[in-house]
Amino acid sequence: MIDFRYHLVSIVAVFLALATGLLLGSTNTVQRASQVIVDKNLQFIQKNNDELRAQVTAQDDQLAGQEQFARVVGPSLLADRLKGQSVVFVLAPGAAEQTRTGLDAAVKSAGGTVSGWVSLTDEFLADGQLEVVEQLTATLKPEDFAYPDNADTYTKAGALLSHVLLTKDKEEVGHEDVASGAVLEAFKQAGLLTISGKPAARATLAIVVAPGSPYEGDGGEADTKALVALTGALDRAGGGTVAAGNTASAGERGLLSALRSNSAGEHVSSVDTADTSAGQVVVVLALNVEMAGQSGEYGTGSGVSGYLPDPLPPVPATTGARP
């Protein structure tokens, strides 16, 4: 009986030893196989990263080349395109100063003059300032000026500001109007905007610089709607308006996206690459399109008619606002 138990224990021990050996052997095999898979994945990831890095480098080089091309060729392409024209800049809250300075240089390179810059502050769109804006539009409205029917507060504000910043009468261009200056000063004193240059010396054309990023939060859509109303009013008051922004402005909740889906977008041109040198050249070309009584949507965003006007608009032979 003892011998049987001994043999039984011995047999069990042998099988346990075999099982343990098989387990250890299989574990080592699995570990080696796993290591091979890990090594191959690491090699794939490294190769993929190298390819992506090369693509990014190539794109950066391409963008740098496009920027250099725009800086070198731009001045000759823009020469005299805005000769005899005056441009006013209206900057939305959050607009990039670098975009404004680039566009300012492009306008001057095209032979245009800049009457001034009007920068809307955050207070202009603040919910707590709605009553202030409404009061200003009521007290500052010229006697011979009428607001659109059923206009809301910001439609009135856009119409009033456009009236004092732009004109279609060439005889009024460049002459600083006292009444216009008083309107701008009242908005300035209320903390709703700041002024540089002499924007009260009425301009023929306008460039609206969109926010660098879309407005977020519950009131973001209403704020963008107010800017769309202002942009449309500027276009009606002068010889044409271009809304200039970056790719984000053409995306969800962006000003250019909202403008392009609004009826105002049928008359206002827009450029969603205005943060680049090439895009700033396109903005001036878009102003030429506006001066001819047409409009277009340019850049790389959804639904654009092209990166730039095609065919290129001719250099205007005459000066003055469009009829």
C-alpha positions as CSV (number, residue, x, y, z in Angstrom):
1,M,0.0,0.0,0.0
2,I,2.8,2.3,0.9
3,D,4.6,1.3,-2.3
4,F,1.4,2.1,-4.3
5,R,1.1,5.5,-2.6
6,Y,4.7,6.2,-3.2
7,H,4.4,5.3,-6.9
8,L,1.3,7.4,-7.2
9,V,2.9,10.4,-5.6
10,S,5.9,9.8,-7.8
11,I,3.7,9.7,-10.9
12,V,1.9,12.8,-9.8
13,A,5.2,14.6,-9.2
14,V,6.4,13.6,-12.6
15,F,3.3,15.0,-14.3
16,L,3.5,18.2,-12.2
17,A,7.1,18.5,-13.2
18,L,6.2,18.0,-16.9
19,A,3.3,20.5,-16.6
20,T,5.5,23.0,-14.9
21,G,8.1,22.6,-17.6
22,L,5.5,23.0,-20.3
23,L,4.1,26.0,-18.6
24,L,7.5,27.6,-18.2
25,G,8.4,26.8,-21.7
26,S,5.1,28.2,-23.1
27,T,5.5,31.3,-20.9
28,N,8.9,32.0,-22.4
29,T,7.6,31.4,-25.8
30,V,4.7,33.8,-25.2
31,Q,7.1,36.3,-23.8
32,R,9.4,36.0,-26.9
33,A,6.4,36.3,-29.2
34,S,5.1,39.3,-27.3
35,Q,8.4,41.0,-27.5
36,V,8.6,40.4,-31.3
37,I,5.1,42.0,-31.7
38,V,6.1,44.9,-29.4
39,D,9.3,45.5,-31.4
40,K,7.4,45.4,-34.7
41,N,4.8,47.8,-33.4
42,L,7.5,50.2,-32.2
43,Q,9.2,50.0,-35.5
44,F,5.9,50.8,-37.3
45,I,5.1,53.7,-34.9
46,Q,8.6,55.1,-35.4
47,K,8.4,54.8,-39.2
48,N,4.9,56.4,-39.1
49,N,6.1,59.3,-36.9
50,D,9.1,59.8,-39.2
51,E,6.8,60.0,-42.2
52,L,4.4,62.4,-40.4
53,R,7.3,64.6,-39.3
54,A,8.5,64.7,-42.9
55,Q,5.1,65.7,-44.1
56,V,4.8,68.5,-41.5
57,T,8.3,69.7,-42.5
58,A,7.3,69.7,-46.2
59,Q,4.0,71.6,-45.4
60,D,5.9,74.1,-43.4
61,D,8.4,74.6,-46.2
62,Q,5.5,75.0,-48.7
63,L,3.7,77.5,-46.5
64,A,6.9,79.5,-46.1
65,G,7.4,79.4,-49.9
66,Q,3.8,80.7,-50.4
67,E,4.4,83.5,-47.9
68,Q,7.6,84.5,-49.6
69,F,5.9,84.4,-53.0
70,A,3.1,86.6,-51.7
71,R,5.6,89.1,-50.2
72,V,7.7,89.3,-53.4
73,V,5.0,89.2,-56.0
74,G,2.1,90.7,-54.0
75,P,3.1,94.4,-54.4
76,S,3.3,94.2,-58.2
77,L,0.0,92.3,-58.4
78,L,-1.7,94.8,-56.1
79,A,-0.3,98.0,-57.7
80,D,-3.0,100.6,-58.2
81,R,-5.9,98.3,-57.4
82,L,-7.1,100.6,-54.7
83,K,-5.9,103.9,-56.2
84,G,-8.3,106.7,-55.2
85,Q,-10.0,104.5,-52.7
86,S,-10.2,104.9,-48.9
87,V,-10.6,101.9,-46.6
88,V,-11.9,101.8,-43.0
89,F,-11.0,98.9,-40.7
90,V,-13.6,97.5,-38.2
91,L,-12.1,95.0,-35.8
92,A,-14.3,92.6,-34.0
93,P,-13.6,91.8,-30.3
94,G,-10.8,89.2,-30.4
95,A,-9.5,90.1,-33.8
96,A,-5.7,89.5,-34.2
97,E,-3.7,92.7,-34.4
98,Q,-1.1,90.9,-36.7
99,T,-3.9,90.3,-39.3
100,R,-4.9,94.0,-39.2
101,T,-1.3,95.2,-39.7
102,G,-0.8,92.8,-42.6
103,L,-4.0,93.9,-44.3
104,D,-3.2,97.6,-43.6
105,A,0.1,97.1,-45.5
106,A,-1.7,95.3,-48.4
107,V,-4.2,98.2,-48.8
108,K,-1.4,100.8,-48.9
109,S,0.6,98.6,-51.3
110,A,-2.5,98.7,-53.6
111,G,-2.5,102.5,-53.6
112,G,-5.4,102.9,-51.1
113,T,-5.5,105.1,-48.1
114,V,-6.8,104.1,-44.6
115,S,-9.2,106.5,-43.0
116,G,-8.9,104.8,-39.6
117,W,-9.4,101.8,-37.5
118,V,-12.4,101.1,-35.3
119,S,-11.9,98.4,-32.7
120,L,-15.1,97.1,-31.0
121,T,-14.6,96.1,-27.4
122,D,-16.0,93.2,-25.4
123,E,-18.4,95.7,-23.9
124,F,-20.0,96.3,-27.3
125,L,-21.4,92.8,-27.3
126,A,-21.9,92.4,-23.5
127,D,-25.4,91.5,-22.4
128,G,-25.3,94.1,-19.8
129,Q,-24.7,96.8,-22.4
130,L,-27.7,96.2,-24.6
131,E,-29.7,99.0,-23.0
132,V,-26.7,101.4,-23.4
133,V,-26.4,100.5,-27.1
134,E,-30.1,101.0,-27.6
135,Q,-30.0,104.4,-26.0
136,L,-27.1,105.5,-28.1
137,T,-28.8,104.5,-31.3
138,A,-31.9,106.4,-30.3
139,T,-30.2,109.7,-29.2
140,L,-27.5,109.8,-31.9
141,K,-29.6,109.0,-35.0
142,P,-29.5,111.9,-37.5
143,E,-32.9,113.4,-38.4
144,D,-32.5,112.5,-42.1
145,F,-31.5,108.9,-41.3
146,A,-33.9,105.9,-40.9
147,Y,-33.2,102.5,-39.5
148,P,-34.4,99.4,-41.3
149,D,-37.9,98.3,-40.5
150,N,-38.2,96.0,-37.4
151,A,-34.5,96.5,-36.7
152,D,-33.2,95.1,-33.4
153,T,-30.6,96.9,-31.2
154,Y,-27.5,95.7,-33.0
155,T,-29.0,96.1,-36.5
156,K,-29.6,99.8,-35.5
157,A,-26.1,100.1,-34.1
158,G,-24.6,98.6,-37.3
159,A,-26.6,100.9,-39.5
160,L,-25.6,104.0,-37.5
161,L,-21.9,103.2,-37.3
162,S,-21.9,102.3,-41.0
163,H,-23.5,105.7,-41.8
164,V,-20.8,107.6,-40.1
165,L,-17.9,105.5,-41.4
166,L,-18.7,105.1,-45.1
167,T,-20.1,106.9,-48.0
168,K,-20.9,106.3,-51.7
169,D,-20.5,110.0,-52.5
170,K,-16.9,110.7,-53.7
171,E,-17.3,114.3,-52.6
172,E,-17.6,113.3,-49.0
173,V,-14.6,111.0,-48.9
174,G,-11.7,112.3,-46.7
175,H,-13.7,115.1,-45.1
176,E,-14.0,114.5,-41.4
177,D,-17.7,115.1,-40.5
178,V,-18.4,116.7,-37.1
179,A,-21.6,114.7,-36.6
180,S,-19.9,111.5,-37.5
181,G,-17.1,112.2,-35.1
182,A,-19.7,112.9,-32.4
183,V,-21.3,109.5,-32.9
184,L,-18.0,107.6,-32.7
185,E,-16.9,109.6,-29.7
186,A,-20.2,108.8,-27.8
187,F,-19.6,105.0,-28.5
188,K,-16.0,105.5,-27.4
189,Q,-17.0,107.2,-24.1
190,A,-19.4,104.4,-23.4
191,G,-16.5,102.0,-23.6
192,L,-17.9,100.2,-26.7
193,L,-15.1,100.9,-29.1
194,T,-11.7,102.5,-29.6
195,I,-10.5,104.6,-32.5
196,S,-7.3,105.1,-34.3
197,G,-6.7,107.5,-37.3
198,K,-9.6,109.5,-38.6
199,P,-12.5,107.1,-39.3
200,A,-15.0,109.9,-39.3
201,A,-13.4,111.1,-42.5
202,R,-15.7,108.8,-44.5
203,A,-14.2,105.9,-46.5
204,T,-15.4,104.2,-49.6
205,L,-14.6,100.6,-48.6
206,A,-14.5,98.5,-45.4
207,I,-12.6,95.5,-44.1
208,V,-14.1,93.7,-41.1
209,V,-11.5,91.7,-39.3
210,A,-13.1,88.6,-37.7
211,P,-12.3,87.2,-34.2
212,G,-9.3,84.9,-34.1
213,S,-11.5,82.2,-32.6
214,P,-15.3,81.7,-32.6
215,Y,-17.3,83.0,-29.7
216,E,-18.2,80.3,-27.2
217,G,-20.9,80.1,-24.5
218,D,-24.6,80.7,-24.5
219,G,-24.3,84.2,-26.0
220,G,-21.8,83.4,-28.6
221,E,-24.3,82.9,-31.4
222,A,-26.1,86.2,-30.7
223,D,-22.7,88.0,-30.6
224,T,-21.8,86.6,-34.0
225,K,-25.2,87.5,-35.3
226,A,-24.7,91.1,-34.2
227,L,-21.4,91.2,-36.1
228,V,-23.1,89.8,-39.2
229,A,-25.6,92.6,-39.0
230,L,-22.8,95.2,-38.8
231,T,-20.9,93.7,-41.7
232,G,-24.0,93.8,-43.9
233,A,-24.7,97.4,-43.0
234,L,-21.2,98.4,-43.8
235,D,-21.5,96.9,-47.3
236,R,-24.7,98.8,-48.0
237,A,-23.3,102.1,-46.8
238,G,-20.2,102.2,-49.0
239,G,-18.6,100.8,-52.1
240,G,-18.1,97.3,-50.8
241,T,-17.0,95.3,-47.7
242,V,-14.8,92.3,-47.2
243,A,-14.9,90.1,-44.1
244,A,-11.4,88.9,-43.4
245,G,-10.6,86.0,-41.0
246,N,-8.6,82.8,-40.5
247,T,-9.6,79.2,-41.1
248,A,-11.3,79.0,-37.6
249,S,-13.6,81.9,-38.6
250,A,-14.9,79.8,-41.5
251,G,-15.6,76.8,-39.1
252,E,-18.4,76.1,-36.7
253,R,-19.7,79.2,-34.9
254,G,-17.2,81.4,-36.8
255,L,-18.1,84.8,-38.1
256,L,-17.3,84.0,-41.8
257,S,-19.3,80.7,-41.5
258,A,-22.3,82.6,-40.1
259,L,-22.0,85.4,-42.7
260,R,-21.8,82.9,-45.6
261,S,-25.0,81.2,-44.5
262,N,-26.8,84.5,-44.1
263,S,-28.4,86.6,-46.7
264,A,-25.8,89.3,-46.1
265,G,-23.2,86.9,-47.4
266,E,-24.7,87.2,-50.9
267,H,-23.4,90.8,-51.1
268,V,-20.3,90.8,-48.7
269,S,-17.1,89.1,-49.9
270,S,-15.2,87.0,-47.4
271,V,-11.6,85.6,-47.2
272,D,-10.7,82.9,-44.6
273,T,-6.9,83.0,-45.1
274,A,-6.4,86.7,-44.2
275,D,-3.9,85.7,-41.4
276,T,-1.4,84.9,-44.2
277,S,0.5,87.1,-46.6
278,A,-1.2,85.4,-49.6
279,G,-4.6,85.8,-48.0
280,Q,-4.0,89.5,-47.5
281,V,-3.4,89.8,-51.2
282,V,-6.7,88.0,-51.8
283,V,-8.5,90.5,-49.6
284,V,-7.5,93.4,-51.8
285,L,-8.5,91.4,-54.9
286,A,-11.9,90.7,-53.2
287,L,-12.3,94.5,-52.6
288,N,-11.8,94.9,-56.4
289,V,-14.6,92.4,-56.9
290,E,-16.8,94.4,-54.5
291,M,-16.0,97.6,-56.4
292,A,-17.4,96.0,-59.5
293,G,-20.7,95.3,-57.7
294,Q,-20.1,91.6,-57.2
295,S,-19.0,89.4,-54.3
296,G,-17.3,86.1,-53.6
297,E,-16.2,83.6,-50.9
298,Y,-12.5,82.9,-51.0
299,G,-10.0,80.7,-49.1
300,T,-9.9,77.1,-48.1
301,G,-13.1,76.7,-46.1
302,S,-16.2,74.8,-47.0
303,G,-18.2,76.2,-50.0
304,V,-15.7,78.8,-51.2
305,S,-15.7,79.7,-54.9
306,G,-11.9,79.4,-54.9
307,Y,-8.7,80.4,-53.1
308,L,-8.9,83.7,-54.9
309,P,-11.0,85.4,-57.6
310,D,-10.7,83.5,-60.9
311,P,-10.3,85.1,-63.3
312,L,-8.5,87.9,-61.5
313,P,-10.4,91.2,-61.5
314,P,-8.9,93.8,-63.7
315,V,-7.1,96.8,-62.2
316,P,-9.9,99.5,-61.9
317,A,-9.6,102.1,-64.7
318,T,-11.6,104.6,-62.7
319,T,-11.8,105.6,-59.1
320,G,-14.7,106.1,-56.7
321,A,-17.3,104.0,-55.1
322,R,-19.4,101.5,-57.0
323,P,-22.9,102.8,-58.2
